[in-house]
Amino acid sequence: MSGPIDATLFRETLGHYPTGVAVVTTMTDDGTPDGMVVGTFSSVSLDPPLIAFFPASSSRSFARLRAAPAFCVNVLASDQEPLCRQIATSSEGKFDGVGWRPGPLGSPIIEGAVSWIECTYEEVREAGDHFIVLGRVHGLAVERSTLPLLFFQGGYGRFSPGSFVAAPDPELIQAAHLAETIRAQVEELSTEFEVNCSVLARVRDDAVQVLATNQGRVGDSPPLGHRQPIIPPMGAVFMVDAAPEEVDGWLRRSPDDSHETRDVHSALLDKVRERGYSLLAAEPELLERHRVALSAFEQSDRLPRHERAVQQVTAELADIFCPDLVPGRRYDLVSIVVLIPTPADLPPMALRMTGLPASASTEQVESWIDGLKRVARAASMVG
């Protein structure tokens, strides 16, 4: 038999596991909102839809909540720590200044929360010095796609996902320095063809823009340091000289990792290796979906569900990626990308041309490609 568990050690050990923060709300008999903060909330079952939270059996707040027929779990956002502290510490006036609206069963839905789940009581059972409260879900929704508030080792915080603006690191700084050495050639190319040109560097699974010149009629270039996730077929030029394990990691970023999809993306990569460039054709509806998904991903702090949406719509670009150039045809292109040969101590880099005029002849497209390759060779000699 083991000895008694030290309470301080128990809290310290379990404190190394981060939890989300939620406010369980209800309406009292006199029509006023009431609630309590919980850090022990979990999904339990899909069929039937059940959730659970675990209040202390001595909690006076839960004693009041239990008297109501329904309750609502509000998952707090990372910027709602002051609201959390107000509800957690106030005995009266918990909801002073707090915006809310009634849910379908009348429980308060807190304004600005990430999501809400409204329930009736399925079962309340004792578990040591706590209750296990099972709730049957009657309604739920995501209100605000943003990062949740977390509780960890006695303090509040949030996730720190990869930012869309790259933080400086030695490799990225070296890439920016190399890009600056060919700025004049990139600007000349942009002016010569009246297009937009940029230099990209691959940093892990993102393409980071380290230089941009905009002489095209459409100023479509994002800010310096902007990151875009590399998902097949996009980013194929960065895989031209990559190790097999890197290529495999790139292929696995597709939402469909089937053999058939891998074969499609591998064939496109072989095209890029053979030709030395990639093309993306214009398909307005598909490209707009891609733009909207990428924008939602950025604005949501790169939440996983938004990343999945970006992965899905990016994978659909395979149908308009790397079209064959046929003499006599005309092309509407969104971008042309050429790999820059760089030393092993630099991240993979590429030149991208965008803002391209519509209905370009094959000869015109080939002249753009030749211009990009010329500047890429100049960069490799500098590097």
TITI-190560 format. One record per residue (C-alpha): x, y, z. Coordinates in nm, 4 decimals. Each point is the difference from the previous one (the first is absolute). Layout:
# TITI-190560
FIMI         X         Y         Z
FIMI         X         Y         Z
...
//
This chain:
# TITI-190560
FIMI         X         Y         Z
FIMI    0.0000    0.0000    0.0000
FIMI    0.1306    0.3428   -0.0860
FIMI   -0.0047    0.2797    0.2514
FIMI   -0.2248    0.3080   -0.0135
FIMI    0.0536    0.2359   -0.2960
FIMI    0.1368    0.3406    0.0940
FIMI   -0.2534    0.2652   -0.1053
FIMI    0.2662    0.2515   -0.1065
FIMI    0.1819   -0.2587   -0.2103
FIMI   -0.3309   -0.1085   -0.1536
FIMI   -0.0834    0.3566   -0.1083
FIMI    0.3541    0.0655   -0.1239
FIMI    0.0117   -0.3202   -0.2054
FIMI   -0.3435    0.0433   -0.1565
FIMI    0.0790    0.3684   -0.0536
FIMI    0.2435   -0.1016   -0.2736
FIMI   -0.2987   -0.0937   -0.2149
FIMI   -0.1595    0.3100   -0.1589
FIMI   -0.3781    0.0296   -0.0032
FIMI   -0.2474    0.2183   -0.1797
FIMI   -0.2066    0.2542    0.1896
FIMI   -0.3791    0.0157   -0.0207
FIMI   -0.2820    0.1785    0.1767
FIMI   -0.3085   -0.2074    0.0783
FIMI   -0.3027    0.2300    0.0049
FIMI   -0.3653   -0.0287    0.0904
FIMI   -0.3032    0.2165    0.0778
FIMI   -0.1166    0.0136    0.3611
FIMI   -0.3629   -0.0091    0.1104
FIMI   -0.0074    0.3789    0.0283
FIMI    0.1133    0.0404   -0.3636
FIMI    0.3591    0.1075    0.0618
FIMI    0.3054   -0.1674   -0.1576
FIMI    0.2354   -0.2030    0.2150
FIMI    0.3083   -0.2035   -0.0775
FIMI    0.3260   -0.1595    0.1070
FIMI    0.3437   -0.0471   -0.1558
FIMI    0.1111   -0.3581   -0.0668
FIMI    0.3274   -0.1357   -0.1320
FIMI   -0.1186   -0.3598   -0.0076
FIMI   -0.2331   -0.0193   -0.2988
FIMI   -0.0018   -0.2832   -0.2516
FIMI   -0.1973   -0.1624   -0.2793
FIMI   -0.1260   -0.3450    0.0986
FIMI   -0.2208   -0.1528   -0.2693
FIMI   -0.1242    0.0710   -0.3512
FIMI   -0.2981   -0.2375    0.0102
FIMI   -0.1684    0.1166    0.2127
FIMI    0.1709    0.3432    0.0034
FIMI    0.1416    0.0361    0.3505
FIMI    0.2535    0.2309    0.1644
FIMI    0.1326    0.0160    0.3550
FIMI    0.1463    0.2398    0.2521
FIMI    0.1218   -0.0619    0.3520
FIMI   -0.0857    0.2604    0.2674
FIMI    0.1079   -0.0305    0.3619
FIMI   -0.2720   -0.1492    0.2174
FIMI    0.0431    0.2970    0.2338
FIMI   -0.0598    0.2556   -0.2762
FIMI   -0.2790    0.2398    0.0890
FIMI   -0.0073    0.1198   -0.3602
FIMI   -0.0769   -0.3510   -0.1249
FIMI   -0.2657   -0.0403    0.2693
FIMI   -0.1801    0.2951   -0.1584
FIMI    0.0583   -0.1247   -0.3554
FIMI   -0.1337   -0.3445    0.0868
FIMI   -0.3381    0.1466    0.0929
FIMI   -0.0582    0.1062   -0.3632
FIMI   -0.1234   -0.2421   -0.2693
FIMI    0.2656    0.0955   -0.2565
FIMI    0.3506    0.1438   -0.0244
FIMI    0.2377    0.1249   -0.2672
FIMI    0.3747   -0.0640   -0.0258
FIMI    0.1728    0.3066   -0.1473
FIMI    0.3563   -0.0670   -0.1228
FIMI    0.1944    0.3202    0.0690
FIMI    0.2299    0.1706   -0.2489
FIMI    0.3607    0.0836    0.0830
FIMI   -0.0861    0.3716    0.0371
FIMI   -0.2742   -0.0665    0.2575
FIMI    0.2219   -0.0512    0.3039
FIMI   -0.1404    0.3132    0.1780
FIMI   -0.3534   -0.1333   -0.0457
FIMI    0.1139   -0.3383    0.1305
FIMI    0.1488    0.1558    0.3126
FIMI   -0.3139    0.2083    0.0580
FIMI   -0.2305   -0.3015   -0.0088
FIMI    0.2420   -0.2154    0.2001
FIMI    0.0503    0.2458    0.2851
FIMI   -0.3233    0.1969    0.0278
FIMI   -0.2677   -0.1214    0.2370
FIMI   -0.2425    0.2624   -0.1258
FIMI   -0.0158    0.1936   -0.3227
FIMI    0.1790   -0.2728   -0.1955
FIMI   -0.1653    0.1090   -0.3206
FIMI    0.0304    0.3769    0.0479
FIMI    0.1121    0.1393   -0.3352
FIMI    0.0040   -0.3451   -0.1631
FIMI   -0.1775   -0.0242   -0.3341
FIMI   -0.2174   -0.3076   -0.0483
FIMI   -0.3119   -0.1295   -0.1704
FIMI   -0.2329   -0.2892    0.0901
FIMI    0.0580   -0.3355   -0.1675
FIMI   -0.2799   -0.2204   -0.1347
FIMI   -0.0689   -0.1302    0.3524
FIMI    0.0488    0.3427    0.1572
FIMI    0.3534   -0.0416    0.1367
FIMI    0.2355    0.2987   -0.0495
FIMI    0.2324   -0.0153   -0.3029
FIMI    0.2946    0.2283    0.0774
FIMI    0.0914    0.2545   -0.2649
FIMI    0.3443   -0.0568   -0.1521
FIMI    0.0325   -0.3633    0.1115
FIMI    0.1579   -0.2467   -0.2403
FIMI   -0.2959   -0.2382    0.0125
FIMI   -0.2965   -0.1038    0.2090
FIMI   -0.1732   -0.3294    0.0856
FIMI   -0.3432    0.0123    0.1647
FIMI   -0.1132   -0.3054    0.1944
FIMI   -0.2460   -0.1522    0.2393
FIMI    0.1198   -0.2125    0.2928
FIMI    0.0396   -0.3650   -0.0945
FIMI    0.1560   -0.1155    0.3265
FIMI    0.1880    0.1379    0.3005
FIMI    0.2082   -0.2498    0.1954
FIMI    0.2446    0.0348    0.2889
FIMI    0.3713   -0.0611   -0.0612
FIMI    0.2061    0.0623    0.3125
FIMI   -0.0090    0.3708    0.0805
FIMI   -0.1477    0.0868   -0.3424
FIMI   -0.3076   -0.0705   -0.2071
FIMI   -0.0011   -0.1470   -0.3491
FIMI   -0.2659    0.1933   -0.1869
FIMI   -0.1217   -0.1541   -0.3245
FIMI   -0.1898    0.2327   -0.2298
FIMI   -0.2111   -0.0968   -0.3014
FIMI    0.0677    0.2425   -0.2827
FIMI   -0.3008    0.1790   -0.1519
FIMI    0.1762    0.2767   -0.1909
FIMI    0.3523    0.1159   -0.0796
FIMI    0.1926    0.2284   -0.2340
FIMI    0.3376    0.1551   -0.0701
FIMI   -0.0431    0.3715    0.0575
FIMI    0.3511    0.1296   -0.0629
FIMI    0.2893   -0.1817   -0.1657
FIMI    0.2877    0.1038    0.2214
FIMI    0.2391   -0.1488    0.2536
FIMI   -0.1445   -0.1236    0.3312
FIMI    0.1046    0.1051    0.3471
FIMI    0.2204   -0.2579    0.1738
FIMI    0.0833   -0.0664    0.3644
FIMI    0.3473   -0.1370    0.0743
FIMI    0.1939   -0.0254    0.3269
FIMI   -0.2152    0.2559    0.1749
FIMI   -0.0037    0.2582   -0.2783
FIMI   -0.1966    0.0899   -0.3103
FIMI    0.1385    0.0017   -0.3528
FIMI   -0.0544   -0.1031   -0.3618
FIMI    0.1488   -0.2069   -0.2786
FIMI    0.2848    0.1517   -0.1997
FIMI   -0.0564   -0.1306   -0.3550
FIMI    0.2264    0.0916   -0.2897
FIMI   -0.0546    0.3609   -0.0965
FIMI   -0.0689    0.1078   -0.3568
FIMI    0.2832    0.2492    0.0428
FIMI    0.3265   -0.1864    0.0296
FIMI    0.2148    0.0559    0.3056
FIMI    0.3634    0.0646   -0.0863
FIMI    0.2371   -0.2964    0.0119
FIMI    0.3537   -0.0406   -0.1410
FIMI   -0.1065   -0.1886   -0.3145
FIMI   -0.2745    0.2490   -0.0791
FIMI    0.2344    0.2942    0.0513
FIMI    0.2518   -0.1592   -0.2383
FIMI   -0.2761   -0.0531   -0.2563
FIMI   -0.1035    0.3646    0.0287
FIMI    0.3614    0.1096   -0.0481
FIMI    0.0323   -0.2110   -0.3156
FIMI   -0.3282    0.1426   -0.1301
FIMI    0.1332    0.3532    0.0525
FIMI    0.3069   -0.0754   -0.2139
FIMI   -0.2261   -0.0643   -0.2995
FIMI   -0.2565    0.2698    0.0751
FIMI    0.1101    0.2032   -0.3055
FIMI   -0.0467   -0.2979   -0.2346
FIMI   -0.3385   -0.0855    0.1523
FIMI   -0.1149    0.3608   -0.0345
FIMI    0.1210    0.0113   -0.3620
FIMI   -0.1931   -0.3182   -0.0760
FIMI   -0.3122    0.1397    0.1646
FIMI    0.0313    0.3236   -0.2018
FIMI    0.0866   -0.1736   -0.3290
FIMI   -0.3161   -0.2101   -0.0036
FIMI   -0.2213    0.2280    0.2149
FIMI   -0.0664   -0.2806    0.2465
FIMI    0.0536   -0.0641    0.3712
FIMI    0.3057   -0.1973    0.1098
FIMI    0.0890   -0.1359    0.3422
FIMI    0.2625   -0.2184    0.1650
FIMI   -0.1184   -0.2830    0.2256
FIMI    0.1870   -0.2150    0.2501
FIMI   -0.1235   -0.3326    0.1360
FIMI    0.0069   -0.0064    0.3785
FIMI   -0.1203   -0.3368    0.1242
FIMI   -0.3503   -0.0437   -0.1487
FIMI   -0.0545    0.3607   -0.1077
FIMI    0.1093    0.2218   -0.2864
FIMI    0.1162    0.3367    0.1380
FIMI    0.0193    0.3109   -0.2165
FIMI    0.3363    0.1744    0.0464
FIMI   -0.0079    0.2507   -0.2890
FIMI   -0.2683    0.1487   -0.2254
FIMI   -0.0160    0.2417   -0.2928
FIMI   -0.3365    0.0997   -0.1418
FIMI   -0.0046    0.1444   -0.3502
FIMI   -0.3075   -0.1920   -0.1097
FIMI   -0.3412    0.1514   -0.0520
FIMI   -0.1289   -0.1931    0.3033
FIMI    0.1811    0.0470    0.3318
FIMI   -0.0529   -0.3503    0.1316
FIMI    0.3115   -0.0506    0.2090
FIMI   -0.0389   -0.0683    0.3744
FIMI    0.2300    0.1747    0.2505
FIMI    0.3607   -0.1025    0.0552
FIMI    0.0306   -0.2873    0.2435
FIMI   -0.3425   -0.1346   -0.0937
FIMI   -0.0306   -0.3763    0.0263
FIMI   -0.2108   -0.2284   -0.2150
FIMI   -0.0340   -0.3711    0.0780
FIMI    0.1615   -0.2312   -0.2560
FIMI   -0.2637   -0.2601   -0.0823
FIMI    0.0061   -0.2191   -0.3140
FIMI    0.0039    0.0934   -0.2788
FIMI    0.1171    0.3452    0.1169
FIMI    0.3662    0.0254    0.0910
FIMI    0.1047   -0.2684   -0.2471
FIMI    0.3054    0.2032   -0.1076
FIMI    0.1331   -0.0204    0.3553
FIMI   -0.0131   -0.3800   -0.0233
FIMI    0.2053   -0.0249   -0.3220
FIMI    0.3287   -0.0680    0.1824
FIMI   -0.1480   -0.1011    0.3350
FIMI    0.0879   -0.3235    0.1788
FIMI   -0.2518   -0.2867   -0.0370
FIMI   -0.1192    0.0381    0.3592
FIMI   -0.0723    0.3702   -0.0606
FIMI   -0.1963   -0.0813   -0.3138
FIMI   -0.1925   -0.2628    0.1945
FIMI   -0.0829    0.2564    0.2700
FIMI   -0.1215    0.2419   -0.2687
FIMI   -0.2207   -0.2659   -0.1589
FIMI   -0.1486   -0.0889    0.3395
FIMI   -0.1178    0.3605    0.0453
FIMI   -0.2707   -0.0680   -0.2569
FIMI   -0.3410   -0.0678    0.1582
FIMI   -0.0184   -0.3187   -0.2066
FIMI    0.3017   -0.2246    0.0535
FIMI   -0.1260   -0.2771   -0.2274
FIMI    0.2281   -0.1649   -0.2552
FIMI   -0.1997    0.1567   -0.2823
FIMI    0.0423    0.3553    0.1324
FIMI    0.3675   -0.0586    0.0771
FIMI    0.0480   -0.1155   -0.3585
FIMI   -0.1639    0.3180   -0.1320
FIMI    0.2173    0.2295    0.2106
FIMI    0.3138   -0.2036   -0.0675
FIMI   -0.0665    0.0249   -0.3745
FIMI   -0.0379    0.3779    0.0309
FIMI    0.3273    0.0161    0.1936
FIMI    0.1691   -0.1968   -0.2778
FIMI   -0.1317    0.2577   -0.2493
FIMI    0.1522    0.2819    0.2041
FIMI    0.3332   -0.1865    0.0256
FIMI    0.0060   -0.0558   -0.3751
FIMI   -0.0974    0.3535   -0.0996
FIMI    0.1657    0.2015    0.2738
FIMI   -0.3102    0.2046    0.0798
FIMI   -0.3612   -0.0259    0.1151
FIMI   -0.3070    0.1721   -0.1420
FIMI   -0.3365    0.0637    0.1611
FIMI   -0.2849    0.0662   -0.2406
FIMI   -0.2857    0.2389    0.0741
FIMI   -0.3272   -0.1580    0.1139
FIMI   -0.1870    0.2890    0.1655
FIMI   -0.2476   -0.1945    0.2149
FIMI    0.2561   -0.2468    0.1314
FIMI    0.2610    0.2677    0.0633
FIMI   -0.2550    0.2126    0.1856
FIMI   -0.0836   -0.2954    0.2271
FIMI    0.3708   -0.0426    0.0623
FIMI    0.0391    0.3696    0.0815
FIMI   -0.2971   -0.0033    0.2397
FIMI    0.1218   -0.3166    0.1762
FIMI    0.3530    0.1390    0.0347
FIMI   -0.1334    0.3307    0.1340
FIMI   -0.2175   -0.1791    0.2580
FIMI    0.3023   -0.2100    0.0986
FIMI    0.2094    0.3109    0.0552
FIMI   -0.2686    0.1891    0.1920
FIMI   -0.0697   -0.2990    0.2261
FIMI    0.3608   -0.0265    0.1252
FIMI    0.0455   -0.3068   -0.2212
FIMI   -0.2519   -0.2179    0.1806
FIMI    0.0071   -0.3700   -0.0999
FIMI   -0.3484   -0.0056   -0.1547
FIMI    0.0884    0.2978   -0.2187
FIMI    0.3262   -0.1688   -0.0979
FIMI   -0.2008   -0.3031   -0.1111
FIMI   -0.2144    0.2268   -0.2191
FIMI    0.3162    0.1477   -0.1566
FIMI    0.1377   -0.3495   -0.0577
FIMI   -0.3198   -0.1079   -0.1731
FIMI   -0.0299    0.2938   -0.2380
FIMI    0.3756    0.0029   -0.0710
FIMI   -0.0142   -0.3654   -0.1006
FIMI   -0.2688    0.0921   -0.2539
FIMI    0.2523    0.2258   -0.1752
FIMI    0.1630   -0.3133   -0.1455
FIMI   -0.2411    0.0224   -0.2952
FIMI    0.1378    0.3416   -0.1035
FIMI    0.3614   -0.0547    0.1048
FIMI    0.2758   -0.0269   -0.2628
FIMI   -0.2058    0.0057   -0.3219
FIMI    0.1897   -0.1011   -0.3147
FIMI    0.1187    0.2841   -0.2241
FIMI   -0.1290   -0.0640   -0.3510
FIMI    0.1005    0.2240   -0.2952
FIMI   -0.2877    0.2132   -0.1227
FIMI   -0.1966   -0.0095    0.3272
FIMI   -0.0608    0.2864    0.2399
FIMI    0.0183   -0.0183    0.3781
FIMI   -0.1422    0.1754    0.3017
FIMI    0.2572   -0.0563    0.2732
FIMI    0.0064    0.0966    0.3659
FIMI    0.3650   -0.0707    0.0680
FIMI    0.3284   -0.1399   -0.1275
FIMI    0.2573   -0.1270    0.2509
FIMI    0.3644   -0.0900   -0.0678
FIMI    0.2400   -0.1573    0.2509
FIMI    0.3141    0.1971    0.0924
FIMI    0.3017   -0.2329    0.0355
FIMI    0.1393    0.0780    0.3459
FIMI    0.2795   -0.1380    0.2204
FIMI   -0.0806   -0.2680    0.2548
FIMI    0.0280    0.2481    0.2888
FIMI   -0.2931    0.2055   -0.1339
FIMI   -0.3687   -0.0957   -0.0005
FIMI   -0.1464   -0.0901   -0.3416
FIMI   -0.0947    0.3187   -0.1866
FIMI   -0.2091    0.0841   -0.3060
FIMI   -0.0998    0.2872   -0.2279
FIMI   -0.3700    0.0579   -0.0550
FIMI   -0.1707    0.2088   -0.2704
FIMI   -0.3623    0.1109    0.0469
FIMI   -0.2302    0.2739   -0.1293
FIMI    0.0278   -0.1523   -0.3489
FIMI   -0.2030    0.1370   -0.2942
FIMI   -0.2845   -0.2199   -0.1190
FIMI   -0.0067   -0.1923   -0.3263
FIMI    0.3781   -0.0298   -0.0293
FIMI    0.1441   -0.1870   -0.2951
FIMI    0.2244   -0.3004    0.0464
FIMI    0.2926    0.2131   -0.1174
FIMI   -0.0785    0.2659    0.2586
FIMI   -0.0180   -0.2571    0.2791
FIMI    0.3312   -0.1493   -0.1099
FIMI    0.1621    0.3449    0.0061
FIMI   -0.1201    0.0500    0.3579
FIMI    0.1448   -0.3386    0.0972
FIMI    0.3316    0.0811   -0.1688
FIMI    0.0155    0.3323    0.1872
FIMI   -0.0603   -0.1710    0.3334
FIMI    0.2636   -0.2640   -0.0712
FIMI    0.2500    0.2688   -0.0966
FIMI   -0.0424    0.1803    0.3329
FIMI    0.0059   -0.3325    0.1889
FIMI    0.3368   -0.0834   -0.1563
FIMI    0.1307    0.3430    0.1005
FIMI   -0.1091   -0.0676    0.3593
FIMI    0.1757   -0.3369    0.0035
FIMI    0.3276    0.1587   -0.1103
FIMI   -0.0266    0.2586    0.2786
FIMI   -0.0829   -0.2706    0.2555
//
